[in-house]
Amino acid sequence: MLDFLKEFWEFLKFRKKYWLFPIIIVLALFGALIVLSQGSAVAPFIYTIF
């Protein structure tokens, strides 16, 4: 996984695709929110947001 992240970082630097960072960060935050809310009491409130 670390090699993938390193290669992806080099791709972004080389191709000047810095605009992808906010998209990746938001997707990672949503993924973490979904994983952390599975089976918790907060889940019904999170699903109402979407």
All heavy atoms as TSV, in Angstrom:
chain	resi	resn	atom	element	x	y	z
A	1	MET	N	N	0.826	-1.194	0.000
A	1	MET	CA	C	0.000	0.000	0.000
A	1	MET	C	C	0.865	1.251	0.000
A	1	MET	O	O	0.532	2.229	-0.630
A	1	MET	CB	C	-0.921	-0.047	1.226
A	1	MET	CG	C	-1.876	1.091	1.309
A	1	MET	SD	S	-3.065	0.982	-0.016
A	1	MET	CE	C	-4.125	2.305	0.363
A	2	LEU	N	N	1.967	1.179	0.701
A	2	LEU	CA	C	2.849	2.336	0.771
A	2	LEU	C	C	3.474	2.628	-0.585
A	2	LEU	O	O	3.631	3.792	-0.962
A	2	LEU	CB	C	3.930	2.109	1.826
A	2	LEU	CG	C	4.773	3.320	2.181
A	2	LEU	CD1	C	3.906	4.455	2.690
A	2	LEU	CD2	C	5.808	2.955	3.208
A	3	ASP	N	N	3.806	1.583	-1.333
A	3	ASP	CA	C	4.368	1.781	-2.671
A	3	ASP	C	C	3.359	2.450	-3.596
A	3	ASP	O	O	3.718	3.313	-4.401
A	3	ASP	CB	C	4.795	0.448	-3.283
A	3	ASP	CG	C	5.982	-0.161	-2.559
A	3	ASP	OD1	O	6.751	0.608	-1.948
A	3	ASP	OD2	O	6.125	-1.386	-2.611
A	4	PHE	N	N	2.089	2.050	-3.464
A	4	PHE	CA	C	1.046	2.667	-4.275
A	4	PHE	C	C	0.926	4.152	-3.979
A	4	PHE	O	O	0.817	4.977	-4.894
A	4	PHE	CB	C	-0.301	1.972	-4.027
A	4	PHE	CG	C	-1.455	2.690	-4.654
A	4	PHE	CD1	C	-1.650	2.636	-6.014
A	4	PHE	CD2	C	-2.324	3.432	-3.880
A	4	PHE	CE1	C	-2.702	3.305	-6.606
A	4	PHE	CE2	C	-3.377	4.104	-4.453
A	4	PHE	CZ	C	-3.572	4.037	-5.821
A	5	LEU	N	N	0.936	4.506	-2.697
A	5	LEU	CA	C	0.822	5.914	-2.326
A	5	LEU	C	C	2.019	6.723	-2.809
A	5	LEU	O	O	1.864	7.857	-3.275
A	5	LEU	CB	C	0.668	6.055	-0.816
A	5	LEU	CG	C	-0.640	5.505	-0.237
A	5	LEU	CD1	C	-0.616	5.596	1.274
A	5	LEU	CD2	C	-1.827	6.237	-0.813
A	6	LYS	N	N	3.195	6.143	-2.724
A	6	LYS	CA	C	4.401	6.830	-3.191
A	6	LYS	C	C	4.342	7.045	-4.706
A	6	LYS	O	O	4.636	8.133	-5.195
A	6	LYS	CB	C	5.637	6.023	-2.818
A	6	LYS	CG	C	6.923	6.690	-3.177
A	6	LYS	CD	C	8.116	5.859	-2.732
A	6	LYS	CE	C	9.403	6.499	-3.158
A	6	LYS	NZ	N	10.568	5.702	-2.803
A	7	GLU	N	N	3.942	6.012	-5.433
A	7	GLU	CA	C	3.850	6.124	-6.883
A	7	GLU	C	C	2.748	7.112	-7.284
A	7	GLU	O	O	2.915	7.888	-8.228
A	7	GLU	CB	C	3.555	4.749	-7.476
A	7	GLU	CG	C	3.563	4.739	-8.984
A	7	GLU	CD	C	3.380	3.345	-9.548
A	7	GLU	OE1	O	3.662	2.362	-8.830
A	7	GLU	OE2	O	2.956	3.255	-10.701
A	8	PHE	N	N	1.639	7.096	-6.561
A	8	PHE	CA	C	0.556	8.027	-6.849
A	8	PHE	C	C	0.991	9.464	-6.594
A	8	PHE	O	O	0.674	10.372	-7.366
A	8	PHE	CB	C	-0.669	7.668	-6.009
A	8	PHE	CG	C	-1.887	8.462	-6.356
A	8	PHE	CD1	C	-2.504	8.291	-7.581
A	8	PHE	CD2	C	-2.413	9.378	-5.463
A	8	PHE	CE1	C	-3.621	9.028	-7.910
A	8	PHE	CE2	C	-3.523	10.110	-5.786
A	8	PHE	CZ	C	-4.136	9.935	-7.014
A	9	TRP	N	N	1.742	9.693	-5.520
A	9	TRP	CA	C	2.256	11.029	-5.210
A	9	TRP	C	C	3.185	11.519	-6.323
A	9	TRP	O	O	3.114	12.660	-6.750
A	9	TRP	CB	C	2.968	11.018	-3.869
A	9	TRP	CG	C	3.713	12.272	-3.575
A	9	TRP	CD1	C	5.061	12.441	-3.589
A	9	TRP	CD2	C	3.155	13.540	-3.237
A	9	TRP	NE1	N	5.381	13.733	-3.288
A	9	TRP	CE2	C	4.226	14.432	-3.073
A	9	TRP	CE3	C	1.862	14.008	-3.078
A	9	TRP	CZ2	C	4.020	15.765	-2.734
A	9	TRP	CZ3	C	1.671	15.334	-2.736
A	9	TRP	CH2	C	2.740	16.195	-2.567
A	10	GLU	N	N	4.057	10.641	-6.796
A	10	GLU	CA	C	4.970	11.019	-7.879
A	10	GLU	C	C	4.204	11.315	-9.171
A	10	GLU	O	O	4.561	12.230	-9.905
A	10	GLU	CB	C	5.991	9.915	-8.101
A	10	GLU	CG	C	6.984	9.799	-6.974
A	10	GLU	CD	C	7.909	8.611	-7.124
A	10	GLU	OE1	O	7.844	7.923	-8.162
A	10	GLU	OE2	O	8.695	8.374	-6.195
A	11	PHE	N	N	3.151	10.553	-9.439
A	11	PHE	CA	C	2.315	10.814	-10.612
A	11	PHE	C	C	1.678	12.198	-10.519
A	11	PHE	O	O	1.671	12.953	-11.498
A	11	PHE	CB	C	1.229	9.741	-10.721
A	11	PHE	CG	C	0.141	10.081	-11.691
A	11	PHE	CD1	C	0.354	9.950	-13.059
A	11	PHE	CD2	C	-1.086	10.534	-11.247
A	11	PHE	CE1	C	-0.639	10.269	-13.952
A	11	PHE	CE2	C	-2.084	10.854	-12.132
A	11	PHE	CZ	C	-1.861	10.724	-13.494
A	12	LEU	N	N	1.146	12.534	-9.334
A	12	LEU	CA	C	0.504	13.836	-9.171
A	12	LEU	C	C	1.508	14.974	-9.322
A	12	LEU	O	O	1.192	16.010	-9.912
A	12	LEU	CB	C	-0.193	13.922	-7.814
A	12	LEU	CG	C	-1.411	13.024	-7.618
A	12	LEU	CD1	C	-1.938	13.167	-6.204
A	12	LEU	CD2	C	-2.487	13.340	-8.626
A	13	LYS	N	N	2.712	14.786	-8.789
A	13	LYS	CA	C	3.722	15.829	-8.918
A	13	LYS	C	C	4.185	15.982	-10.357
A	13	LYS	O	O	4.343	17.099	-10.852
A	13	LYS	CB	C	4.935	15.507	-8.034
A	13	LYS	CG	C	4.789	16.014	-6.640
A	13	LYS	CD	C	5.980	15.795	-5.741
A	13	LYS	CE	C	7.275	15.474	-6.373
A	13	LYS	NZ	N	8.356	15.255	-5.408
A	14	PHE	N	N	4.403	14.869	-11.037
A	14	PHE	CA	C	4.927	14.904	-12.401
A	14	PHE	C	C	3.906	15.466	-13.381
A	14	PHE	O	O	4.243	16.262	-14.252
A	14	PHE	CB	C	5.350	13.497	-12.832
A	14	PHE	CG	C	5.963	13.448	-14.201
A	14	PHE	CD1	C	7.248	13.922	-14.423
A	14	PHE	CD2	C	5.253	12.936	-15.264
A	14	PHE	CE1	C	7.811	13.885	-15.681
A	14	PHE	CE2	C	5.803	12.890	-16.530
A	14	PHE	CZ	C	7.082	13.365	-16.742
A	15	ARG	N	N	2.648	15.067	-13.232
A	15	ARG	CA	C	1.589	15.491	-14.157
A	15	ARG	C	C	0.894	16.776	-13.739
A	15	ARG	O	O	-0.004	17.242	-14.422
A	15	ARG	CB	C	0.535	14.396	-14.294
A	15	ARG	CG	C	1.062	13.092	-14.788
A	15	ARG	CD	C	1.194	13.098	-16.258
A	15	ARG	NE	N	1.645	11.771	-16.694
A	15	ARG	CZ	C	1.893	11.474	-17.927
A	15	ARG	NH1	N	1.736	12.376	-18.854
A	15	ARG	NH2	N	2.304	10.275	-18.248
A	16	LYS	N	N	1.295	17.344	-12.592
A	16	LYS	CA	C	0.705	18.583	-12.065
A	16	LYS	C	C	-0.808	18.453	-11.882
A	16	LYS	O	O	-1.579	19.325	-12.256
A	16	LYS	CB	C	1.002	19.767	-12.987
A	16	LYS	CG	C	2.458	19.945	-13.331
A	16	LYS	CD	C	3.141	20.864	-12.366
A	16	LYS	CE	C	4.486	21.299	-12.868
A	16	LYS	NZ	N	5.570	20.475	-12.416
A	17	LYS	N	N	-1.231	17.357	-11.285
A	17	LYS	CA	C	-2.651	17.088	-11.043
A	17	LYS	C	C	-3.001	17.408	-9.587
A	17	LYS	O	O	-3.636	16.622	-8.900
A	17	LYS	CB	C	-2.990	15.627	-11.346
A	17	LYS	CG	C	-2.681	15.196	-12.729
A	17	LYS	CD	C	-3.732	15.681	-13.688
A	17	LYS	CE	C	-3.455	15.111	-15.074
A	17	LYS	NZ	N	-4.306	15.625	-16.085
A	18	TYR	N	N	-2.640	18.583	-9.124
A	18	TYR	CA	C	-2.867	18.943	-7.734
A	18	TYR	C	C	-4.345	19.124	-7.410
A	18	TYR	O	O	-4.739	19.057	-6.258
A	18	TYR	CB	C	-2.114	20.229	-7.390
A	18	TYR	CG	C	-0.628	20.089	-7.531
A	18	TYR	CD1	C	0.086	20.860	-8.432
A	18	TYR	CD2	C	0.068	19.167	-6.762
A	18	TYR	CE1	C	1.448	20.717	-8.564
A	18	TYR	CE2	C	1.434	19.015	-6.887
A	18	TYR	CZ	C	2.118	19.795	-7.781
A	18	TYR	OH	O	3.467	19.659	-7.913
A	19	TRP	N	N	-5.177	19.318	-8.406
A	19	TRP	CA	C	-6.606	19.493	-8.177
A	19	TRP	C	C	-7.278	18.199	-7.721
A	19	TRP	O	O	-8.413	18.224	-7.251
A	19	TRP	CB	C	-7.289	20.023	-9.436
A	19	TRP	CG	C	-7.067	19.158	-10.645
A	19	TRP	CD1	C	-6.038	19.246	-11.529
A	19	TRP	CD2	C	-7.877	18.064	-11.080
A	19	TRP	NE1	N	-6.157	18.287	-12.495
A	19	TRP	CE2	C	-7.283	17.550	-12.248
A	19	TRP	CE3	C	-9.046	17.483	-10.609
A	19	TRP	CZ2	C	-7.824	16.463	-12.922
A	19	TRP	CZ3	C	-9.575	16.415	-11.302
A	19	TRP	CH2	C	-8.967	15.927	-12.450
A	20	LEU	N	N	-6.583	17.057	-7.842
A	20	LEU	CA	C	-7.148	15.789	-7.392
A	20	LEU	C	C	-7.097	15.622	-5.869
A	20	LEU	O	O	-7.833	14.813	-5.313
A	20	LEU	CB	C	-6.421	14.623	-8.040
A	20	LEU	CG	C	-6.698	14.385	-9.513
A	20	LEU	CD1	C	-5.779	13.309	-10.052
A	20	LEU	CD2	C	-8.137	13.992	-9.714
A	21	PHE	N	N	-6.220	16.377	-5.193
A	21	PHE	CA	C	-6.077	16.228	-3.747
A	21	PHE	C	C	-7.375	16.463	-2.982
A	21	PHE	O	O	-7.739	15.642	-2.140
A	21	PHE	CB	C	-4.981	17.146	-3.203
A	21	PHE	CG	C	-3.608	16.605	-3.430
A	21	PHE	CD1	C	-2.674	17.352	-4.118
A	21	PHE	CD2	C	-3.242	15.370	-2.949
A	21	PHE	CE1	C	-1.408	16.856	-4.337
A	21	PHE	CE2	C	-1.971	14.864	-3.157
A	21	PHE	CZ	C	-1.052	15.621	-3.855
A	22	PRO	N	N	-8.113	17.561	-3.232
A	22	PRO	CA	C	-9.366	17.744	-2.473
A	22	PRO	C	C	-10.381	16.634	-2.712
A	22	PRO	O	O	-11.070	16.213	-1.786
A	22	PRO	CB	C	-9.906	19.084	-2.983
A	22	PRO	CG	C	-8.741	19.780	-3.568
A	22	PRO	CD	C	-7.818	18.714	-4.056
A	23	ILE	N	N	-10.454	16.130	-3.926
A	23	ILE	CA	C	-11.396	15.051	-4.233
A	23	ILE	C	C	-11.018	13.795	-3.458
A	23	ILE	O	O	-11.876	13.130	-2.866
A	23	ILE	CB	C	-11.422	14.783	-5.751
A	23	ILE	CG1	C	-11.920	16.016	-6.491
A	23	ILE	CG2	C	-12.273	13.570	-6.071
A	23	ILE	CD1	C	-11.755	15.935	-7.987
A	24	ILE	N	N	-9.742	13.461	-3.449
A	24	ILE	CA	C	-9.279	12.263	-2.753
A	24	ILE	C	C	-9.493	12.395	-1.250
A	24	ILE	O	O	-9.912	11.442	-0.589
A	24	ILE	CB	C	-7.796	11.998	-3.093
A	24	ILE	CG1	C	-7.671	11.645	-4.572
A	24	ILE	CG2	C	-7.212	10.920	-2.213
A	24	ILE	CD1	C	-6.262	11.628	-5.076
A	25	ILE	N	N	-9.232	13.563	-0.711
A	25	ILE	CA	C	-9.399	13.777	0.727
A	25	ILE	C	C	-10.867	13.653	1.127
A	25	ILE	O	O	-11.194	12.998	2.118
A	25	ILE	CB	C	-8.818	15.149	1.138
A	25	ILE	CG1	C	-7.297	15.110	1.013
A	25	ILE	CG2	C	-9.232	15.523	2.553
A	25	ILE	CD1	C	-6.627	16.448	1.181
A	26	VAL	N	N	-11.765	14.238	0.342
A	26	VAL	CA	C	-13.192	14.152	0.654
A	26	VAL	C	C	-13.683	12.704	0.554
A	26	VAL	O	O	-14.438	12.236	1.412
A	26	VAL	CB	C	-14.005	15.088	-0.271
A	26	VAL	CG1	C	-15.482	14.796	-0.187
A	26	VAL	CG2	C	-13.730	16.539	0.068
A	27	LEU	N	N	-13.250	11.989	-0.480
A	27	LEU	CA	C	-13.646	10.585	-0.607
A	27	LEU	C	C	-13.128	9.747	0.560
A	27	LEU	O	O	-13.823	8.868	1.061
A	27	LEU	CB	C	-13.148	10.015	-1.934
A	27	LEU	CG	C	-13.887	10.482	-3.183
A	27	LEU	CD1	C	-13.213	9.929	-4.432
A	27	LEU	CD2	C	-15.334	10.064	-3.131
A	28	ALA	N	N	-11.907	10.009	0.989
A	28	ALA	CA	C	-11.344	9.273	2.129
A	28	ALA	C	C	-12.105	9.591	3.416
A	28	ALA	O	O	-12.356	8.695	4.227
A	28	ALA	CB	C	-9.865	9.606	2.288
A	29	LEU	N	N	-12.493	10.848	3.605
A	29	LEU	CA	C	-13.254	11.215	4.802
A	29	LEU	C	C	-14.629	10.567	4.807
A	29	LEU	O	O	-15.095	10.078	5.837
A	29	LEU	CB	C	-13.380	12.737	4.907
A	29	LEU	CG	C	-12.103	13.477	5.285
A	29	LEU	CD1	C	-12.333	14.982	5.236
A	29	LEU	CD2	C	-11.631	13.057	6.655
A	30	PHE	N	N	-15.298	10.551	3.655
A	30	PHE	CA	C	-16.599	9.893	3.578
A	30	PHE	C	C	-16.457	8.388	3.828
A	30	PHE	O	O	-17.296	7.789	4.503
A	30	PHE	CB	C	-17.266	10.138	2.229
A	30	PHE	CG	C	-17.991	11.445	2.150
A	30	PHE	CD1	C	-17.878	12.242	1.034
A	30	PHE	CD2	C	-18.811	11.869	3.174
A	30	PHE	CE1	C	-18.543	13.445	0.944
A	30	PHE	CE2	C	-19.495	13.062	3.103
A	30	PHE	CZ	C	-19.363	13.864	1.987
A	31	GLY	N	N	-15.432	7.787	3.292
A	31	GLY	CA	C	-15.200	6.361	3.534
A	31	GLY	C	C	-14.957	6.068	4.994
A	31	GLY	O	O	-15.491	5.097	5.545
A	32	ALA	N	N	-14.148	6.899	5.634
A	32	ALA	CA	C	-13.878	6.709	7.063
A	32	ALA	C	C	-15.147	6.917	7.886
A	32	ALA	O	O	-15.399	6.187	8.852
A	32	ALA	CB	C	-12.788	7.673	7.524
A	33	LEU	N	N	-15.963	7.892	7.488
A	33	LEU	CA	C	-17.219	8.137	8.200
A	33	LEU	C	C	-18.149	6.940	8.102
A	33	LEU	O	O	-18.769	6.533	9.092
A	33	LEU	CB	C	-17.896	9.382	7.628
A	33	LEU	CG	C	-19.215	9.808	8.252
A	33	LEU	CD1	C	-18.973	10.299	9.670
A	33	LEU	CD2	C	-19.859	10.885	7.412
A	34	ILE	N	N	-18.231	6.348	6.926
A	34	ILE	CA	C	-19.100	5.184	6.745
A	34	ILE	C	C	-18.575	3.987	7.541
A	34	ILE	O	O	-19.337	3.278	8.193
A	34	ILE	CB	C	-19.230	4.845	5.247
A	34	ILE	CG1	C	-20.050	5.934	4.557
A	34	ILE	CG2	C	-19.850	3.490	5.043
A	34	ILE	CD1	C	-20.072	5.823	3.054
A	35	VAL	N	N	-17.266	3.765	7.518
A	35	VAL	CA	C	-16.693	2.628	8.248
A	35	VAL	C	C	-16.866	2.808	9.754
A	35	VAL	O	O	-17.228	1.865	10.462
A	35	VAL	CB	C	-15.201	2.455	7.889
A	35	VAL	CG1	C	-14.511	1.498	8.837
A	35	VAL	CG2	C	-15.066	1.978	6.459
A	36	LEU	N	N	-16.645	4.007	10.237
A	36	LEU	CA	C	-16.745	4.236	11.685
A	36	LEU	C	C	-18.183	4.246	12.179
A	36	LEU	O	O	-18.434	3.984	13.352
A	36	LEU	CB	C	-16.060	5.561	12.049
A	36	LEU	CG	C	-14.551	5.581	11.872
A	36	LEU	CD1	C	-13.997	6.966	12.152
A	36	LEU	CD2	C	-13.893	4.551	12.776
A	37	SER	N	N	-19.127	4.557	11.311
A	37	SER	CA	C	-20.518	4.636	11.749
A	37	SER	C	C	-21.253	3.307	11.638
A	37	SER	O	O	-22.398	3.210	12.083
A	37	SER	CB	C	-21.256	5.690	10.938
A	37	SER	OG	O	-21.402	5.255	9.601
A	38	GLN	N	N	-20.648	2.289	11.076
A	38	GLN	CA	C	-21.304	0.986	10.950
A	38	GLN	C	C	-21.542	0.394	12.325
A	38	GLN	O	O	-20.620	0.231	13.111
A	38	GLN	CB	C	-20.450	0.012	10.127
A	38	GLN	CG	C	-20.350	0.363	8.688
A	38	GLN	CD	C	-21.667	0.134	7.944
A	38	GLN	OE1	O	-22.576	-0.479	8.457
A	38	GLN	NE2	N	-21.722	0.641	6.748
A	39	GLY	N	N	-22.782	0.100	12.611
A	39	GLY	CA	C	-23.113	-0.553	13.866
A	39	GLY	C	C	-23.109	0.357	15.083
A	39	GLY	O	O	-23.136	-0.127	16.201
A	40	SER	N	N	-23.091	1.632	14.876
A	40	SER	CA	C	-23.099	2.530	16.027
A	40	SER	C	C	-24.454	3.217	16.151
A	40	SER	O	O	-25.303	3.127	15.271
A	40	SER	CB	C	-21.991	3.580	15.908
A	40	SER	OG	O	-22.313	4.501	14.896
A	41	ALA	N	N	-24.646	3.927	17.237
A	41	ALA	CA	C	-25.906	4.644	17.460
A	41	ALA	C	C	-25.987	5.896	16.601
A	41	ALA	O	O	-27.050	6.494	16.478
A	41	ALA	CB	C	-26.025	5.004	18.931
A	42	VAL	N	N	-24.893	6.300	16.001
A	42	VAL	CA	C	-24.857	7.516	15.191
A	42	VAL	C	C	-25.324	7.238	13.762
A	42	VAL	O	O	-25.689	8.154	13.045
A	42	VAL	CB	C	-23.415	8.087	15.187
A	42	VAL	CG1	C	-23.337	9.399	14.434
A	42	VAL	CG2	C	-22.928	8.274	16.603
A	43	ALA	N	N	-25.341	5.986	13.356
A	43	ALA	CA	C	-25.643	5.610	11.966
A	43	ALA	C	C	-26.953	6.186	11.447
A	43	ALA	O	O	-26.980	6.710	10.330
A	43	ALA	CB	C	-25.601	4.101	11.813
A	44	PRO	N	N	-28.071	6.129	12.171
A	44	PRO	CA	C	-29.307	6.683	11.615
A	44	PRO	C	C	-29.218	8.186	11.335
A	44	PRO	O	O	-29.844	8.681	10.399
A	44	PRO	CB	C	-30.355	6.382	12.689
A	44	PRO	CG	C	-29.797	5.292	13.480
A	44	PRO	CD	C	-28.309	5.431	13.425
A	45	PHE	N	N	-28.464	8.902	12.120
A	45	PHE	CA	C	-28.339	10.344	11.916
A	45	PHE	C	C	-27.448	10.671	10.722
A	45	PHE	O	O	-27.666	11.654	10.017
A	45	PHE	CB	C	-27.794	11.013	13.185
A	45	PHE	CG	C	-28.676	10.793	14.369
A	45	PHE	CD1	C	-28.270	9.981	15.403
A	45	PHE	CD2	C	-29.918	11.388	14.443
A	45	PHE	CE1	C	-29.083	9.773	16.500
A	45	PHE	CE2	C	-30.741	11.184	15.531
A	45	PHE	CZ	C	-30.327	10.370	16.569
A	46	ILE	N	N	-26.434	9.852	10.482
A	46	ILE	CA	C	-25.556	10.065	9.343
A	46	ILE	C	C	-26.293	9.771	8.049
A	46	ILE	O	O	-26.137	10.472	7.064
A	46	ILE	CB	C	-24.284	9.204	9.470
A	46	ILE	CG1	C	-23.454	9.741	10.636
A	46	ILE	CG2	C	-23.490	9.205	8.195
A	46	ILE	CD1	C	-22.248	8.921	10.943
A	47	TYR	N	N	-27.141	8.738	8.032
A	47	TYR	CA	C	-27.866	8.386	6.819
A	47	TYR	C	C	-28.882	9.456	6.441
A	47	TYR	O	O	-29.228	9.588	5.275
A	47	TYR	CB	C	-28.545	7.024	6.982
A	47	TYR	CG	C	-27.558	5.896	7.052
A	47	TYR	CD1	C	-27.603	4.971	8.077
A	47	TYR	CD2	C	-26.559	5.772	6.103
A	47	TYR	CE1	C	-26.686	3.939	8.146
A	47	TYR	CE2	C	-25.629	4.747	6.169
A	47	TYR	CZ	C	-25.699	3.842	7.188
A	47	TYR	OH	O	-24.790	2.825	7.258
A	48	THR	N	N	-29.363	10.235	7.401
A	48	THR	CA	C	-30.299	11.297	7.060
A	48	THR	C	C	-29.611	12.454	6.346
A	48	THR	O	O	-30.258	13.216	5.645
A	48	THR	CB	C	-31.008	11.830	8.320
A	48	THR	OG1	O	-30.038	12.334	9.226
A	48	THR	CG2	C	-31.810	10.737	8.991
A	49	ILE	N	N	-28.309	12.584	6.520
A	49	ILE	CA	C	-27.563	13.639	5.822
A	49	ILE	C	C	-27.551	13.374	4.334
A	49	ILE	O	O	-27.677	14.290	3.529
A	49	ILE	CB	C	-26.115	13.719	6.369
A	49	ILE	CG1	C	-26.133	14.180	7.826
A	49	ILE	CG2	C	-25.273	14.659	5.516
A	49	ILE	CD1	C	-24.769	14.115	8.476
A	50	PHE	N	N	-27.438	12.125	3.942
A	50	PHE	CA	C	-27.361	11.772	2.537
A	50	PHE	C	C	-28.731	11.449	2.018
A	50	PHE	O	O	-28.993	11.096	0.992
A	50	PHE	CB	C	-26.402	10.602	2.333
A	50	PHE	CG	C	-25.018	10.907	2.824
A	50	PHE	CD1	C	-24.537	10.312	3.971
A	50	PHE	CD2	C	-24.213	11.783	2.139
A	50	PHE	CE1	C	-23.257	10.593	4.436
A	50	PHE	CE2	C	-22.935	12.075	2.581
A	50	PHE	CZ	C	-22.469	11.471	3.732
